[in-house]
Amino acid sequence: MQSLITYPQLLLFAYHQGDTSDWDEKRRQWGLPEAAEQADQNYFPFAPNNLEAFWQRQNIGDTKALMLGCSYRTYDGEKPISSFQEFREGIKTEGNIGKTWVLLSICSDRNHAIQEELAQDIYQSFTSSSVLPTFQSGKFFHANIFCQQDRAAQENIFILFFPDRVAIDQFPNYFYKWLYLLCYQHKIIWSYNQAHAIKKQLVNDNFFPKAEDFGNLENFESLKDDFIKNFSLVSQHNIAIESLRIQRQNIGINLKNYQNRLDKFLIEPAIELNFLQDFSDLTVEKFQTQLEEDDNNLSAGLRLRKEIIESLRGVVEVYNAESNQRQEAQNQAFQNWVGIIGVGTAFAATAVSVVTEYIEIPAAPEQDINVDTTGILIVGGISFGIGAIASLFTWLILRLNRR
């Protein structure tokens, strides 16, 4: 394993959307002025861990980009490949959209196999990993380039070997072209990962309807609960599917921008970056196709759940109608009985007023507490009998009317 390299340099392209307070904290940590927070063409030098570094901010549409570079202050011969790891610790920064590390050095041996083996050693040292990378390779003017992409982590590692100092010193002329090109690539990968996460969440939420989602037709309370649950899910999944479509649209926009930038690169005859064109083809053939299929499948599932809701709604309405009819019947029966009793009571009261005129109730002496109740019992009995007969007669009339 070759462990020494010449003139190593490290670049970081980091991309972020939203709050950049972490970047602001890094700026303060490295002693950079507040002006460094502004997006412009100025480089701001700093010296992390006695290294030589620079900072530069850019805005690319709705995305914030940060370019960092790090190297030794002076070079006095070959350096160990662990130099890149040292540089990484000096300028380590995150970006929620993604980031690309660019590792530059001079390798006078132009044998491709030897350079690929060296690139593997550098990669394992840089990532502290024993995993052997599967590089995509190309040419950038006089440099051989080896690329390893981790789409899940949204991180690229580019390793470039230049033949001499003159060639490597020309690379800064292309900083911005790389910065913009890789921004659109990262945004495509980020949108695809976001869409994939949305679909995964829908699957975990049991988005696709099952037989039990139709509810227990014998249990009215269960039907109501299922109706409410499905109605809530439809609202959530409508939002999720719309979010997926937004990510799909974003991929289309960023792919167009990416291809425009790449075409400008490929005009140069000394550039062979087929793996970057392969990414463009992959976006069309896999990313966009997959999201279109996901959209169709999830939309079909949403339509089915809406049909479940309509079915449950219909059953619930039938149950409610039957329940209302039963309640109305009970209310009507109660009102009839109240009416019957009222008629009987009225007749009884009238009868009492008439009968009491013909029944003499003896007066009791002042000091005698043994009152003669004969008259009272006679009146009460007559009243009850007349009331009962009147109530029965009213009930018979109502029953005959219903028939």
Secondary structure, DSSP 8 states (H G I E B T S, - for coil): ---EEEEEEEEEEEEE-S--HHHHHHHHHTT--GGGGS-SS--EEE-GGG-EEEEEEEEETTEEEEEEEEE-S---S-EETTHHHHHHHHH----SSEEEEEEEEE-----HHHHHHHHHHHHHHHHT-------EEEEETTEEEEEEEETTTTEEEEEEEESSHHHHTTGGGGHHHHHHHHHHHHHHHHHHHHHHHHHHHHHHTT-S--GGGG--TT-HHHHHHHHHHHHHHHHHHHHHHHHHHHHHHHHHHHHHHHHHHHHHHHTSTTEE-HHHHHHHHHIIIIIIHHHHHHHHHHHHHHHHHHHHHHHHHHHHHHHHHHHHHHHHHHHHHHHHHHHHHHHHHHHHHHHHHHHTTT-------TT------HHHHHHHHHHHHHHHHHHHHHHHHHHHHH-
